[in-house]
Structure formats: structure tokens, C-alpha cells
């Protein structure tokens, strides 16, 4: 189906909305057909918002459908950082908690201008891996999530959260220095739309400002990730210390991974979700120390619109 044009004050202009009289009442047309070489063909269709699609870690391409001129990013985030395990010592005067991983930079309900038919290229960052238990260990940071168009260029880049670390320690001391994973950052390059209307999937015309189904629940939001927590070291040999919590993502709306428990035989930290940081491991449990966890995977959730 090609673009449809009509004359307005003597000038051909592309048709966005079309109306016709039905029983004497003007009504908006959903579709218009015309005869081409004796065959009726669809020449105009009022574009309705597409369903939200989710991209998971990896890379690839997809195409802007005919009739669309905007992409709604309901949610997008870089991967969360991984976390280190706890560390226990031999008469070093303390024990070490595993610090939490950081969360990724994010977007929640933002609309960008695109060109129909152009190819969009994406990459979604994985969550950072945890590290083992040790006196000098560093977990991996989360991957970056990006989206760019063959015509429009880069729309955004969201770096992942940093992995936590524990360095400078030894079995008989000194205690290691624990550092939480840092938050990722957003870079917005695309042209953002903050006003205008579109037809939703029910065919109802609504304002773009009504788009608030993302994690933050507000329109046109983006921001940096957060740093993980850091319980540090406890004082005294054989003291027990729990693992540190991973950083929450989407400005606190998605929890980070829980720190491991130091009670009894202890538990490992738990993994982050949706770009949040992994939880760190505990120290001086019955069997030594527990493991930290991986950061949450990044994501991009999107749908197409035609904004007037």
C-alpha cells in the first residue's frame, strides 16, 4: 500500500485522517480502496498503535511499519552489574560482605520520531556475571542497550550497571576493600515527541502524554541507574555479616537482588531482574562464605505509533 495524497488548497498533501459522509453524518474512515487496473486495492488505512514487543539480550534489526512515524519505548535499560561473594579470614579481625551490583541507565515511556520503512538496529545488554569468593575479586558489569535507525541515526544508548568488587585482602589480613557497582547512564540522541495524538489499538484517538504503562508510570522519563549497597566489613574475628543488596532499577521501582543471609549455613545473594544489580554474598556462615549473584538482564520494550 502506497502513501495516499489529496489536494488541499491546490497542493497535494499526504492524508493522515480521512472522512466520508455516512447517512448524512461525517465519519472517520478506517480504510479507503481504489481501483487499480480494474482491481480494488487498499490505498489508505488509519494507522493504529501496534502491540508492545519485548527485546531480550542480544542484537538484531527490525523495520518501521508503513504508516508509523514514531516509536514508543515503554521500557528500556542496560544490564545490571554482578556482585561478589563474601570473604572470611583467619584471625584478621573481621569479615567481609559482598557489595551489590549497580543498575543500568533506563527509559520509561518515551516517544521518538522514526521514518516508515527504515531499519532499526538494536542491542540489548546482558546482566553482569557474579564473581567467585575471594580476597581479590571483581564481578562483571552489565551490557549496554542501544537503538538506532538507518535514517534517523542513534536514538539512545543506556550503559549497564557496574559490577562490585572486593580487593586488597589476604587470608590473615588485611581485610579487603569492598566497592559497590556503579549506576549506568543514559544518552538520548533521538528526536523526542512530548505532544500530539495517535490512534490506540482500540481505534481511539488519545494524547501521547497518556502513555504511562512503563515501570515508572509517568510519561517521558529517563535517568541514570543506581549504585549497589555496601555493608563493608564487620569487626572481630568470626563476626557474621550479610551480603549487600543490589541496586534497584528504573529509579527504585524494580528491586535489586537480595544480599545473602549470614544466618546458620547462609544463603547466596539473589540475581537482579530487569537491569537491577545482583546481591552480594555473606561471610562467616557455618561453611565459610556465600556467593554473590548476577545482575538482571537489560531489555527494550517498544511499539509503533502515528503521531499527529
C-alpha positions, 0 to 999 in steps of 0.5 A: 500500500502506497502513501495516499495524497489529496489536494488541499488548497491546490497542493497535494498533501499526504492524508493522515485522517480521512472522512466520508459522509455516512447517512448524512453524518461525517465519519472517520474512515478506517480504510479507503480502496481504489481501483487499480487496473480494474482491481480494488486495492487498499490505498489508505488505512488509519494507522493504529498503535501496534502491540508492545514487543519485548527485546531480550539480550542480544542484537538484531534489526527490525523495520518501521511499519508503513504508516508509523512515524514514531516509536514508543519505548515503554521500557528500556535499560542496560544490564545490571552489574554482578556482585561478589561473594563474601570473604572470611579470614583467619584471625584478621579481625573481621569479615567481609560482605559482598557489595551489590551490583549497580543498575543500568541507565533506563527509559520509561515511556518515551516517544521518538520520531522514526521514518516508515520503512527504515531499519532499526538496529538494536542491542540489548545488554546482558546482566553482569556475571557474579564473581567467585569468593575471594580476597581479590575479586571483581564481578562483571558489569552489565551490557549496554542497550542501544537503538538506532535507525538507518535514517534517523541515526542513534536514538539512545544508548543506556550503559549497564550497571557496574559490577562490585568488587572486593580487593586488597585482602589476604587470608590473615589480613588485611581485610579487603576493600569492598566497592559497590557497582556503579549506576549506568547512564543514559544518552538520548540522541533521538528526536523526542515527541512530548505532544500530539495524538495517535490512534490506540489499538482500540481505534481511539484517538488519545494524547501521547502524554497518556502513555504511562504503562512503563515501570515508572508510570509517568510519561517521558522519563529517563535517568541514570541507574543506581549504585549497589549497597555496601555493608563493608566489613564487620569487626572481630574475628568470626563476626557474621555479616550479610551480603549487600543488596543490589541496586534497584532499577528504573529509579527504585521501582524494580528491586535489586537482588537480595544480599545473602543471609549470614544466618546458620549455613547462609544463603547466596545473594539473589540475581537482579531482574530487569537491569537491577544489580545482583546481591552480594554474598555473606561471610562467616556462615557455618561453611565459610562464605556465600556467593554473590549473584548476577545482575538482571538482564537489560531489555527494550520494550517498544511499539509503533505509533502515528503521531499527529 
